[in-house]
């Protein structure tokens, strides 16, 4: 007896949380703003970086280090 083949399901795109508003966002090429849900959320995040609301921690440079 041969095993019956099941019809293939269409591949679903993953859904992630929008980092700006927390709503569901499709993470697929069909969403040009991914991982954001809309262009508005993307621009809000960009504005936060531009106004330095988000910062990356960095250690101060070592003054004894040779820079040459």
C-alpha positions in Angstrom: 0.0 0.0 0.0 1.4 3.4 -1.0 1.1 6.2 1.4 -1.3 8.9 0.3 0.2 12.2 -0.4 -1.3 15.2 1.4 -1.8 18.3 -0.6 0.9 20.8 0.2 -0.1 23.9 2.2 1.0 27.3 1.0 4.0 28.5 2.9 2.9 31.1 5.5 5.0 34.2 6.1 6.1 34.6 9.7 4.3 37.3 11.7 6.4 39.3 14.1 5.6 42.2 16.5 6.3 45.7 15.1 9.1 47.1 17.2 7.4 50.5 17.2 3.7 49.9 18.0 3.6 46.2 19.0 1.0 45.2 16.4 1.4 42.1 14.2 3.6 42.6 11.1 4.2 40.2 8.3 7.9 39.6 7.9 8.0 38.9 4.2 9.1 40.6 0.9 5.4 41.6 0.5 5.9 44.0 3.4 8.5 46.7 2.3 8.6 48.1 5.8 9.4 44.9 7.7 10.0 44.4 10.6 7.7 47.4 11.0 4.0 47.2 10.1 3.7 50.5 8.2 5.9 53.3 6.9 4.7 55.5 9.8 6.2 53.0 12.4 9.4 52.8 10.4 9.7 56.6 10.3 8.9 56.9 14.1 11.8 54.5 14.8 14.2 56.3 12.4 13.3 59.6 14.1 14.1 58.2 17.5 17.5 57.1 16.3 18.1 60.5 14.6 17.2 62.4 17.8 19.5 60.1 19.8 16.6 58.6 21.9 18.4 55.3 21.2 22.0 55.0 22.0 24.6 52.2 21.9 26.8 51.9 25.0 30.5 52.3 24.3 33.5 52.2 26.6 35.6 55.4 26.8 38.8 55.2 24.8 41.9 54.1 26.7 44.2 57.1 27.1 47.3 55.0 27.5 46.6 53.1 24.2 49.0 53.9 21.3 46.9 55.3 18.5 49.8 55.4 15.9 
